[in-house]
Amino acid sequence: MIDSDILIVKGPEVLALLENRELDIVRMVRTAYEIHNRGASSLPHSTFLRFPDSPRNRIIALPTFLGEDFNIAGVKWIASFPGNHDRGIPRASAVVVINSAETGLPEAILEGSIISAKRTAASAALAAQFLHGDPEPKVAGLIGTGLINFEVARFLRAVFPSLATLVVFDALPASAQRFAEQAQTLGDGLDVQIVGSAEEVLSSAPLVSLATTAIEPHLSDLSICAPGSTILHVSLRDFTPEVILAADNVVDDVDHVSRAQTSIHLAEQQVGNRDFVRCTLADITSGAAPARPNPEQITVFSPFGLGVLDLAVSHLVLELAREQQIGTSISGFLPIGG
């Protein structure tokens, strides 16, 4: 009999289900990347809904099918409204709708901003694990001190237990101060140093994550970075094409990241090809490509943020919710059955 019910999992429930599961989420993200790399997924381009009078605001739809052991379909519908900070509410809000891959019927609706933040951070941490190598970094830099980089810090601490110092910058000093206070929840003994510019972060830490709301490049020089630095370019639009063209570039998906005026896209427009992108992260995790052919070169990881990651983490949430009987089941939600 076809089930006409739908499961609703609210934000606090998603948060509780994923608490202290950073390493599980990193493993899920790695598996999703590798399945996608093998071609066992369907991943149309994200659709950006923009507003003519508000260029910073957008709502994005990420439809996806993730095959093999997941065999799951769905869509994330995520809004980014940076001005929400002034309203005292989060910049990002999202839902994830999960569909049966057999019938197409919707099975669950999950609060998606928590899933999105954690899969983004897990992707960055996975890249750091493989690209930065040994020895483990004791210092990491964060440019942008919103939710995403807070989660990046959490996940970096999970994969690099020896990480002891965060060097942070935000264009809004009050945000950096809040971050420093909240970071004490990430573990005892974590030292957070607030600095006055992005350049100070880049020159102070061999591993740096950028998670800003920049819509156009504002950083044009990585010569201040230590040789062999790893840059997790989560926000995608911070660097000029010249920075990208001089770096060792690793991405999550070459086609997806080369659009929507990302720094990778701008570099492609400048040179007319994508030859400056060396490989995908899944090429490295699966052993098809080396992590760092030139240990002295600066490596930039540019993840567009693939819907397969949202589905992988949503799959974990659903499994845990059903196992622990968490969430609200809406009976007869679908117009089927008796």
VOPAGU-2260 file (C-alpha; in pm, 1 decimal, decimal comma):
REM VOPAGU-2260
SITE   aa  ch    i         X         Y         Z
SITE  MET   A    0       0,0       0,0       0,0
SITE  ILE   A    1     127,0     346,7     -89,7
SITE  ASP   A    2     178,6     569,1     215,4
SITE  SER   A    3       0,7     904,7     187,1
SITE  ASP   A    4     168,8    1049,4     497,2
SITE  ILE   A    5     455,8    1295,0     499,9
SITE  LEU   A    6     714,5    1343,8     774,1
SITE  ILE   A    7     801,9    1696,5     889,3
SITE  VAL   A    8    1134,4    1738,8    1071,2
SITE  LYS   A    9    1173,5    2082,0    1229,4
SITE  GLY   A   10    1492,8    2280,2    1274,4
SITE  PRO   A   11    1552,6    2201,5    1643,9
SITE  GLU   A   12    1494,7    1832,8    1566,9
SITE  VAL   A   13    1742,9    1837,0    1277,3
SITE  LEU   A   14    1995,7    2009,1    1501,6
SITE  ALA   A   15    1952,5    1752,5    1779,1
SITE  LEU   A   16    1977,0    1458,4    1538,1
SITE  LEU   A   17    2304,5    1587,8    1391,2
SITE  GLU   A   18    2465,0    1692,1    1719,1
SITE  ASN   A   19    2820,0    1552,6    1761,7
SITE  ARG   A   20    2799,5    1372,0    1426,7
SITE  GLU   A   21    3058,6    1581,7    1243,7
SITE  LEU   A   22    3271,1    1286,1    1136,4
SITE  ASP   A   23    2961,8    1094,3    1020,3
SITE  ILE   A   24    2858,9    1393,9     809,2
SITE  VAL   A   25    3208,0    1425,6     659,2
SITE  ARG   A   26    3191,0    1056,1     561,0
SITE  MET   A   27    2846,6    1109,7     405,8
SITE  VAL   A   28    2976,3    1407,0     207,8
SITE  ARG   A   29    3275,9    1210,7      81,8
SITE  THR   A   30    3052,6     922,0     -26,8
SITE  ALA   A   31    2814,5    1159,0    -206,2
SITE  TYR   A   32    3101,4    1328,4    -391,0
SITE  GLU   A   33    3241,8     994,7    -505,3
SITE  ILE   A   34    2901,7     862,9    -617,9
SITE  HIS   A   35    2853,1    1182,4    -816,6
SITE  ASN   A   36    3201,2    1147,0    -963,9
SITE  ARG   A   37    3111,4     796,4   -1083,2
SITE  GLY   A   38    2810,2     934,0   -1267,1
SITE  ALA   A   39    2548,4     772,7   -1041,3
SITE  SER   A   40    2360,1    1096,6    -981,4
SITE  SER   A   41    2147,0    1347,4   -1163,6
SITE  LEU   A   42    2238,2    1705,9   -1089,3
SITE  PRO   A   43    2079,9    1980,3   -1301,1
SITE  HIS   A   44    2220,0    2327,7   -1262,7
SITE  SER   A   45    2092,9    2520,8    -964,3
SITE  THR   A   46    1823,9    2773,8   -1051,2
SITE  PHE   A   47    1873,8    3122,2    -910,3
SITE  LEU   A   48    1567,2    3332,8    -842,5
SITE  ARG   A   49    1691,7    3691,1    -827,7
SITE  PHE   A   50    1518,5    4018,8    -753,1
SITE  PRO   A   51    1578,0    4309,4    -995,3
SITE  ASP   A   52    1593,7    4574,9    -723,3
SITE  SER   A   53    1785,9    4363,4    -468,5
SITE  PRO   A   54    2090,6    4204,0    -635,6
SITE  ARG   A   55    2229,7    4060,7    -310,9
SITE  ASN   A   56    1912,8    3862,0    -241,4
SITE  ARG   A   57    1841,2    3527,7    -403,1
SITE  ILE   A   58    1650,2    3204,0    -361,6
SITE  ILE   A   59    1808,6    2894,9    -513,4
SITE  ALA   A   60    1657,6    2560,2    -610,9
SITE  LEU   A   61    1890,3    2257,5    -613,8
SITE  PRO   A   62    1711,1    1950,3    -757,0
SITE  THR   A   63    1905,6    1624,5    -726,3
SITE  PHE   A   64    1902,3    1247,8    -752,4
SITE  LEU   A   65    2170,4    1054,9    -563,5
SITE  GLY   A   66    2197,3     688,2    -655,9
SITE  GLU   A   67    2374,1     371,1    -541,5
SITE  ASP   A   68    2311,7     303,6    -170,7
SITE  PHE   A   69    2119,9     631,0    -123,3
SITE  ASN   A   70    1868,7     604,2    -410,9
SITE  ILE   A   71    1706,9     928,9    -305,4
SITE  ALA   A   72    1564,0    1230,3    -488,5
SITE  GLY   A   73    1474,8    1575,6    -369,7
SITE  VAL   A   74    1524,1    1948,2    -385,4
SITE  LYS   A   75    1667,6    2212,8    -155,9
SITE  TRP   A   76    1500,1    2554,5    -175,5
SITE  ILE   A   77    1730,6    2799,8       0,1
SITE  ALA   A   78    1706,1    3175,7      38,7
SITE  SER   A   79    1998,0    3409,5     104,0
SITE  PHE   A   80    1898,9    3758,1     220,2
SITE  PRO   A   81    2205,4    3926,7     375,6
SITE  GLY   A   82    1992,4    4217,6     500,3
SITE  ASN   A   83    1820,6    3981,2     741,9
SITE  HIS   A   84    2108,3    4040,8     983,0
SITE  ASP   A   85    1971,9    4390,4    1038,6
SITE  ARG   A   86    1632,8    4237,3    1117,5
SITE  GLY   A   87    1781,8    4006,7    1376,9
SITE  ILE   A   88    1707,1    3692,2    1176,6
SITE  PRO   A   89    1939,2    3452,9     988,3
SITE  ARG   A   90    2064,5    3534,0     639,3
SITE  ALA   A   91    1975,1    3187,6     507,5
SITE  SER   A   92    1652,1    2990,7     533,2
SITE  ALA   A   93    1573,4    2664,3     358,3
SITE  VAL   A   94    1361,2    2356,0     324,2
SITE  VAL   A   95    1453,5    2017,8     177,3
SITE  VAL   A   96    1182,1    1808,4      14,8
SITE  ILE   A   97    1260,4    1436,4     -16,7
SITE  ASN   A   98    1086,7    1225,2    -283,8
SITE  SER   A   99    1071,6     853,3    -337,1
SITE  ALA   A  100    1294,5     752,7    -626,8
SITE  GLU   A  101    1044,9     472,7    -708,0
SITE  THR   A  102     715,8     664,1    -713,5
SITE  GLY   A  103     822,9    1028,1    -710,5
SITE  LEU   A  104     591,1    1090,6    -415,9
SITE  PRO   A  105     717,4    1337,9    -154,2
SITE  GLU   A  106     805,2    1157,3     169,2
SITE  ALA   A  107     948,5    1423,5     396,6
SITE  ILE   A  108    1004,1    1795,5     443,8
SITE  LEU   A  109    1310,0    1889,4     647,2
SITE  GLU   A  110    1427,5    2225,0     775,6
SITE  GLY   A  111    1718,0    2282,9     538,6
SITE  SER   A  112    1938,8    2567,9     661,4
SITE  ILE   A  113    2103,6    2350,6     927,3
SITE  ILE   A  114    2158,3    2069,1     677,8
SITE  SER   A  115    2295,7    2317,9     425,6
SITE  ALA   A  116    2538,6    2476,6     672,8
SITE  LYS   A  117    2667,0    2142,2     798,2
SITE  ARG   A  118    2712,5    1987,1     455,2
SITE  THR   A  119    2898,6    2302,1     344,1
SITE  ALA   A  120    3126,3    2288,1     645,7
SITE  ALA   A  121    3179,1    1914,7     606,6
SITE  SER   A  122    3279,6    1966,7     243,4
SITE  ALA   A  123    3536,6    2227,0     350,0
SITE  ALA   A  124    3670,7    2003,9     626,8
SITE  LEU   A  125    3697,1    1707,8     389,3
SITE  ALA   A  126    3893,8    1922,4     145,4
SITE  ALA   A  127    4120,2    2040,7     427,2
SITE  GLN   A  128    4183,3    1681,0     533,9
SITE  PHE   A  129    4302,3    1577,6     190,2
SITE  LEU   A  130    4459,2    1897,4      61,6
SITE  HIS   A  131    4638,4    2024,8     368,4
SITE  GLY   A  132    4789,2    1694,7     474,0
SITE  ASP   A  133    5037,8    1641,6     753,2
SITE  PRO   A  134    5122,5    1781,8     993,8
SITE  GLU   A  135    4781,0    1881,3    1119,0
SITE  PRO   A  136    4737,5    2258,5    1128,5
SITE  LYS   A  137    4734,8    2417,4    1471,6
SITE  VAL   A  138    4615,0    2752,4    1332,7
SITE  ALA   A  139    4327,5    2818,9    1092,4
SITE  GLY   A  140    4196,8    3147,2     955,5
SITE  LEU   A  141    3836,8    3248,6     896,9
SITE  ILE   A  142    3729,5    3541,1     679,2
SITE  GLY   A  143    3362,9    3601,7     752,3
SITE  THR   A  144    3221,7    3508,1    1091,9
SITE  GLY   A  145    2865,9    3405,2    1013,9
SITE  LEU   A  146    2699,7    3067,9    1059,9
SITE  ILE   A  147    2886,2    2896,5     776,0
SITE  ASN   A  148    3234,2    2970,2     906,4
SITE  PHE   A  149    3122,0    2887,1    1259,7
SITE  GLU   A  150    3026,7    2543,5    1129,6
SITE  VAL   A  151    3352,6    2525,3     932,4
SITE  ALA   A  152    3539,4    2587,7    1257,9
SITE  ARG   A  153    3338,1    2313,3    1427,6
SITE  PHE   A  154    3413,8    2062,8    1151,9
SITE  LEU   A  155    3782,0    2158,7    1127,9
SITE  ARG   A  156    3813,3    2091,4    1500,7
SITE  ALA   A  157    3656,2    1750,6    1442,7
SITE  VAL   A  158    3896,2    1646,6    1166,4
SITE  PHE   A  159    4200,9    1825,5    1313,6
SITE  PRO   A  160    4186,2    1772,5    1693,1
SITE  SER   A  161    4515,9    1959,4    1737,6
SITE  LEU   A  162    4368,8    2282,0    1594,4
SITE  ALA   A  163    4413,5    2531,1    1878,5
SITE  THR   A  164    4395,5    2882,8    1729,8
SITE  LEU   A  165    4150,2    3064,1    1503,2
SITE  VAL   A  166    4247,8    3394,3    1341,8
SITE  VAL   A  167    3928,9    3570,0    1231,7
SITE  PHE   A  168    3815,7    3879,7    1045,8
SITE  ASP   A  169    3475,0    4016,8     961,0
SITE  ALA   A  170    3381,8    4347,5     800,0
SITE  LEU   A  171    3140,4    4384,9    1092,4
SITE  PRO   A  172    3352,0    4391,6    1409,7
SITE  ALA   A  173    3051,6    4307,3    1626,9
SITE  SER   A  174    3004,6    3984,2    1431,6
SITE  ALA   A  175    3367,7    3887,9    1489,7
SITE  GLN   A  176    3327,5    3957,1    1861,5
SITE  ARG   A  177    3013,0    3741,2    1882,2
SITE  PHE   A  178    3196,3    3466,7    1696,7
SITE  ALA   A  179    3484,8    3479,1    1944,7
SITE  GLU   A  180    3243,4    3445,8    2235,2
SITE  GLN   A  181    3043,4    3163,1    2078,6
SITE  ALA   A  182    3358,8    2975,2    1974,7
SITE  GLN   A  183    3414,0    2875,1    2335,3
SITE  THR   A  184    3140,1    2616,4    2280,4
SITE  LEU   A  185    3362,4    2445,2    2022,6
SITE  GLY   A  186    3596,0    2305,2    2284,2
SITE  ASP   A  187    3817,1    2395,7    2575,7
SITE  GLY   A  188    4132,9    2590,4    2511,8
SITE  LEU   A  189    4041,9    2728,5    2169,8
SITE  ASP   A  190    4214,3    3064,9    2119,3
SITE  VAL   A  191    4030,3    3309,4    1891,8
SITE  GLN   A  192    4226,8    3609,2    1768,3
SITE  ILE   A  193    4035,1    3890,9    1597,4
SITE  VAL   A  194    4235,9    4083,9    1338,6
SITE  GLY   A  195    4165,1    4396,7    1136,5
SITE  SER   A  196    4172,9    4273,8     776,3
SITE  ALA   A  197    4133,6    3972,4     549,3
SITE  GLU   A  198    4498,9    4014,1     453,7
SITE  GLU   A  199    4604,4    3964,3     815,2
SITE  VAL   A  200    4417,0    3635,2     821,8
SITE  LEU   A  201    4578,2    3517,5     498,3
SITE  SER   A  202    4926,2    3601,2     624,5
SITE  SER   A  203    4870,9    3440,5     967,1
SITE  ALA   A  204    4724,7    3097,3     892,8
SITE  PRO   A  205    4825,1    2818,6     651,8
SITE  LEU   A  206    4462,2    2703,3     629,4
SITE  VAL   A  207    4196,3    2966,2     561,5
SITE  SER   A  208    3821,0    2947,6     499,7
SITE  LEU   A  209    3637,1    3231,3     328,6
SITE  ALA   A  210    3262,3    3244,9     386,7
SITE  THR   A  211    3153,6    3600,1     308,2
SITE  THR   A  212    2855,8    3759,8     136,2
SITE  ALA   A  213    3076,8    3911,9    -136,5
SITE  ILE   A  214    2911,7    3931,0    -478,8
SITE  GLU   A  215    3227,9    4043,7    -659,4
SITE  PRO   A  216    3604,0    3998,9    -607,5
SITE  HIS   A  217    3774,5    4198,7    -334,8
SITE  LEU   A  218    4101,5    4005,7    -287,1
SITE  SER   A  219    4367,5    4023,7    -556,5
SITE  ASP   A  220    4689,8    3894,1    -400,4
SITE  LEU   A  221    4781,7    3569,0    -224,0
SITE  SER   A  222    5155,1    3639,4    -214,8
SITE  ILE   A  223    5115,9    3715,2     156,7
SITE  CYS   A  224    5016,3    3352,4     218,4
SITE  ALA   A  225    5272,7    3099,4     333,4
SITE  PRO   A  226    5389,2    2856,9      60,7
SITE  GLY   A  227    5165,5    2551,3      48,8
SITE  SER   A  228    4867,9    2727,0     207,7
SITE  THR   A  229    4520,2    2582,7     159,4
SITE  ILE   A  230    4234,3    2822,2      88,9
SITE  LEU   A  231    3878,0    2697,2     130,5
SITE  HIS   A  232    3693,3    2941,9     -96,5
SITE  VAL   A  233    3345,6    2857,6      28,7
SITE  SER   A  234    3186,6    3188,8     -74,3
SITE  LEU   A  235    3322,8    3153,6    -428,1
SITE  ARG   A  236    3335,8    3520,6    -532,9
SITE  ASP   A  237    3611,9    3674,5    -320,5
SITE  PHE   A  238    3911,6    3636,4    -555,3
SITE  THR   A  239    4002,3    3811,1    -878,3
SITE  PRO   A  240    4065,7    3591,8   -1183,7
SITE  GLU   A  241    4440,9    3656,6   -1146,7
SITE  VAL   A  242    4440,6    3490,6    -803,9
SITE  ILE   A  243    4257,8    3187,3    -939,3
SITE  LEU   A  244    4484,2    3155,1   -1243,9
SITE  ALA   A  245    4795,4    3155,6   -1024,2
SITE  ALA   A  246    4666,4    2889,2    -784,9
SITE  ASP   A  247    4633,0    2511,2    -784,5
SITE  ASN   A  248    4255,9    2485,1    -829,0
SITE  VAL   A  249    4041,8    2200,8    -696,7
SITE  VAL   A  250    3661,8    2216,1    -725,1
SITE  ASP   A  251    3362,1    1999,6    -644,3
SITE  ASP   A  252    3222,2    1995,5    -999,7
SITE  VAL   A  253    3389,1    2181,8   -1286,1
SITE  ASP   A  254    3070,2    2250,3   -1478,6
SITE  HIS   A  255    2864,9    2367,5   -1182,7
SITE  VAL   A  256    3127,1    2598,9   -1035,6
SITE  SER   A  257    3201,6    2763,4   -1371,8
SITE  ARG   A  258    2887,2    2976,3   -1371,3
SITE  ALA   A  259    2697,6    3247,3   -1181,0
SITE  GLN   A  260    2996,2    3483,9   -1184,2
SITE  THR   A  261    3204,3    3286,3    -937,7
SITE  SER   A  262    3576,5    3361,5    -932,8
SITE  ILE   A  263    3628,8    3038,6   -1129,6
SITE  HIS   A  264    3371,8    3156,4   -1384,3
SITE  LEU   A  265    3539,7    3497,3   -1415,4
SITE  ALA   A  266    3875,7    3329,5   -1472,0
SITE  GLU   A  267    3723,5    3109,7   -1742,1
SITE  GLN   A  268    3578,9    3416,8   -1913,9
SITE  GLN   A  269    3919,6    3582,2   -1904,2
SITE  VAL   A  270    4121,5    3296,5   -2057,3
SITE  GLY   A  271    3851,5    3117,3   -2256,7
SITE  ASN   A  272    3902,5    2771,7   -2104,6
SITE  ARG   A  273    3895,2    2573,7   -1780,9
SITE  ASP   A  274    4244,5    2426,6   -1802,9
SITE  PHE   A  275    4343,8    2606,3   -1481,4
SITE  VAL   A  276    4116,2    2369,4   -1282,4
SITE  ARG   A  277    4329,7    2066,7   -1197,6
SITE  CYS   A  278    4068,4    1820,6   -1069,0
SITE  THR   A  279    3770,9    1761,9    -842,8
SITE  LEU   A  280    3794,3    1681,8    -474,7
SITE  ALA   A  281    3642,9    1338,6    -545,4
SITE  ASP   A  282    3930,2    1270,6    -787,3
SITE  ILE   A  283    4162,0    1317,7    -491,1
SITE  THR   A  284    3959,2    1127,2    -230,0
SITE  SER   A  285    3921,9     832,0    -466,8
SITE  GLY   A  286    4293,1     826,5    -551,5
SITE  ALA   A  287    4256,8     931,1    -916,2
SITE  ALA   A  288    4456,4    1253,2    -863,2
SITE  PRO   A  289    4729,8    1355,0    -618,0
SITE  ALA   A  290    4645,0    1589,0    -333,8
SITE  ARG   A  291    4926,1    1836,7    -399,0
SITE  PRO   A  292    5151,8    1791,1    -702,7
SITE  ASN   A  293    5349,0    2098,5    -594,7
SITE  PRO   A  294    5367,6    2123,6    -212,8
SITE  GLU   A  295    5478,0    2487,5    -234,8
SITE  GLN   A  296    5187,0    2608,8    -446,5
SITE  ILE   A  297    4879,6    2763,3    -286,9
SITE  THR   A  298    4574,3    2542,5    -336,0
SITE  VAL   A  299    4227,5    2695,8    -364,7
SITE  PHE   A  300    3924,7    2470,6    -314,5
SITE  SER   A  301    3611,0    2618,4    -473,0
SITE  PRO   A  302    3293,8    2421,3    -387,1
SITE  PHE   A  303    2979,9    2534,8    -567,6
SITE  GLY   A  304    2771,0    2346,6    -314,9
SITE  LEU   A  305    2617,8    2042,5    -480,8
SITE  GLY   A  306    2267,4    1919,6    -408,4
SITE  VAL   A  307    2400,8    1564,9    -369,5
SITE  LEU   A  308    2549,5    1675,2     -36,2
SITE  ASP   A  309    2215,0    1804,3      88,4
SITE  LEU   A  310    2052,6    1474,8      -4,8
SITE  ALA   A  311    2324,7    1269,2     163,1
SITE  VAL   A  312    2290,7    1458,7     490,7
SITE  SER   A  313    1910,2    1461,7     460,6
SITE  HIS   A  314    1924,4    1084,6     420,6
SITE  LEU   A  315    2114,7    1062,8     748,7
SITE  VAL   A  316    1860,6    1291,0     919,6
SITE  LEU   A  317    1568,6    1082,1     792,1
SITE  GLU   A  318    1725,8     754,3     901,5
SITE  LEU   A  319    1787,3     890,8    1250,3
SITE  ALA   A  320    1444,1    1054,7    1272,5
SITE  ARG   A  321    1265,9     731,8    1181,6
SITE  GLU   A  322    1485,4     524,8    1408,3
SITE  GLN   A  323    1428,2     759,3    1704,6
SITE  GLN   A  324    1065,2     838,4    1611,4
SITE  ILE   A  325    1138,8    1209,0    1588,8
SITE  GLY   A  326     938,3    1447,4    1369,8
SITE  THR   A  327     572,8    1506,3    1295,0
SITE  SER   A  328     391,4    1271,4    1059,7
SITE  ILE   A  329     105,7    1442,3     871,4
SITE  SER   A  330    -151,0    1176,3     793,2
SITE  GLY   A  331    -319,4    1181,5     455,1
SITE  PHE   A  332    -106,0    1467,2     326,5
SITE  LEU   A  333    -111,2    1329,0     -28,0
SITE  PRO   A  334    -436,1    1294,5    -226,5
SITE  ILE   A  335    -402,6     916,5    -266,8
SITE  GLY   A  336    -531,8     605,4     -98,7
SITE  GLY   A  337    -869,7     550,2      51,4
